[in-house]
Amino acid sequence: MAPQVPRNRDTYVDAATARRRRATALAIAALLTTCATLEPLPTPVPAASLNGAASSVGLVSTGAVEPTDALEFDGEMRAAEPGRRRGRRDGDTGLDPWVMPLGVRRHPRIGSSEGRSASVGTVTAGYIAEAVEVTMTGDHHRVMDKVAPRNTRFTTREMADVLICAAARVANEHPGRVLQLGNLSRQTGGPLPWSVSHHNGRDADVAFYALDAQGRPASMARLYHFDHNGDSTDAPEALTFDVAANWTLLRSLVECAGDDLQYLFIASWLSWPALHYAAKHKVDKKLIAKVAAKVHQPKKAMPHNDHVHVRIGCSTADRQEGCVDASRAPQSAWGHPAGVRMRLDEIRLAIASPDAHSRANAVYLLGVYRDGEGYGKVVQALRDPSAEVRAEAARAVADWDRSDAAAALLDALRHEEVAVVAAQILLGLGRLQASDALVAVLADNRKLAAPAADAATPDVQVRKVALQLLTDDPSLPAARAAVALLEDADSAVRDTARRMVERATAHVTTDLVALHGAELPQIVPGTPLDAAAEKALWSHFFDRLPADATLADVVRDGFARHGVDLGAGRLGPLVQALAMPAPWRDNAARLIERTLHHKPGVGKGARATPHTFWPQFLVQRRHLSHGEVQARMAASLYGPQVPEARSDSPSSVPAAEAD
């Protein structure tokens, strides 16, 4: 049965109406140009040379995929009500084109074949092994200028085949049409700043085919939105949705992927005319119904009126590596596919192999698949004779995050003598946020030297690394423990301890001199503090705290002493603090993360430049108005606080749902 589509229009508009709309759009564009400076398009950069780890795809044939629930949260700047269709464009153009690092993702093969791409995990929490690189340009495709510098042109063999196949079919039916590609995935897979999916090579963003004012195929530098009339709302020139070519694109994606296609995410007001075009031109009803079953307008996200988001399912070979079709699933689900379970016995046996590299591979895979039977073997591997195996076991135990993980890592650290392994154990304790264990490590004054031949691995000063990790996740007991190290013999440890206590408390040493200096005989006015005096000063500070004081109380007092009243979870004062130096800036960014229940993903710049990232983020997410953000930043930078501007959004802060 043919799908129900609007029958009252052949395409979007007749020629006369289209000309009128184009003329109006051009007039408006000319007016806007005189009022505002348009953002220049990014200059494409040459593709980075690769070391042969990823193969390049030109044109090929078919590929492969299967289904979940049609929920799509496609990007940090994309998650918004469907009515705010300009939001994604505004967010995208306001962001730098971060370059995703190149590199090969480790994924050993035990009991499966190497030499082909592997999609592991889910689209929101997986990765790619042996990714395929799609060439920047081909006979019928090109990577868009905005996307080209990002290094997001990698994917699985199946997805690459589907895209190249669809591009060739459209070009064959509509000469001159070039498939324009947006984000695919990183070379290693994993998170992208622009999307919560695209992790394991089974997602691709494909631009719509469009016509310019003269009816010629348009070449677009970036993704542009199309309204209910099929006209672009944000392109620098008048563009019209090419109904015929886009129908062929949807049909070709379905035919090239076959039963492996999961979804084609696209706004309903753009898919309907394409389906209606097919019905009017007497296309086989079964084919139309098949395409209609795959197109979906995403729920709880932007409606995808600027591109088609293609998602394919796991191939049989990928399921053997741990590919899971569900969009969101715990990592323990990666070990559930039948192909993985068939390999687990062989992997468990490999952990007893006489070859150290084979043991390390087995530990890695048992950790990836969260194999319950193998967990004990992974913990035992923390004492393996090989440093490679121990380092792999430390990563696996920390990522597994079981109740005894911190204790197992701490015990292993006490006996560890190799710098790179000790570093992995410490990083694991940091990921586990095992504050008590890291405080215990502060008593460890060992300095483990890296091998002379290994220039990439630094020496590991155990207590210094523990202090650095505690700085990222401070607590009051940790700050008290760090005070003892303010008198450490090593200046690097002393400096790290000072940063830790200042970050934890939002107080600085100069504040404490003014507050308590007169009370301490060790502090002589006009004389620089020595290590013993600074330790005495901070010890005095903590001794004066009320017995029931919490870290939040201490931090709030530290901000208040510098004119910032945090109040009860309000974002405005935190924005004001972002313009201050460390430790207040860093604390403000940490508190914003906790208030929003949102931690930015890779490439966000939130840690490097919190004073620029967070104000932009809060305005784009409508947590605060632009006026309030500007007023708060000005108050911090230029003196007394100006009257607070009213926010355009409710005072309650919703949790960030995009990620």
Secondary structure, DSSP 8 states (H G I E B T S, - for coil): -------S-SSS--HHHHHHHHHHHHHHHHHHHHHS---------------SSSEEE-S-----------B----TTT-S-TT-TTHHHHHHHTS--------------SSS--SS-EEEB-TTT-EEES-EEE-SB-SSEEE-TTTGGG---EE-HHHHHHHHHHHHHHHHHSTT--EEE---B-TT---BTTBS--SSS-EEEEE--EE-TTS-B---SS---B-TTSBBSS-SS--EE-HHHHHHHHHHHHHHHGGGEEEEE--HHHHHHHHHHHHHTT--HHHHHHHHHHEE--BSS----SEEEEEE---HHHHHHTB--SSS--GGGGG-SHHHHHHHHHHHHHTT-SSHHHHHHHHHHHHHTT-GGGHHHHHHGGG-S-HHHHHHHHHHHHHHT-TTHHHHHHHHHHH---HHHHHHHHHHHHHTT-HHHHHHHTT---EE---TT-TTS--EEHHHHHHHHHHHS--HHHHHHHHGGGG-SSHHHHHHHHHHHHHHHS--HHHHHHHHGGG-TT--TTS---HHHHHHHHHHHHHTS-TT--HHHHHHHHHHTTT---TTT-HHHHHHHHTS-TTHHHHHHHHHHHHHT----TT--TTT-HHHHHHHHHHHTTSS-HHHHHHHHHHHHHSS-------SS-SS-------
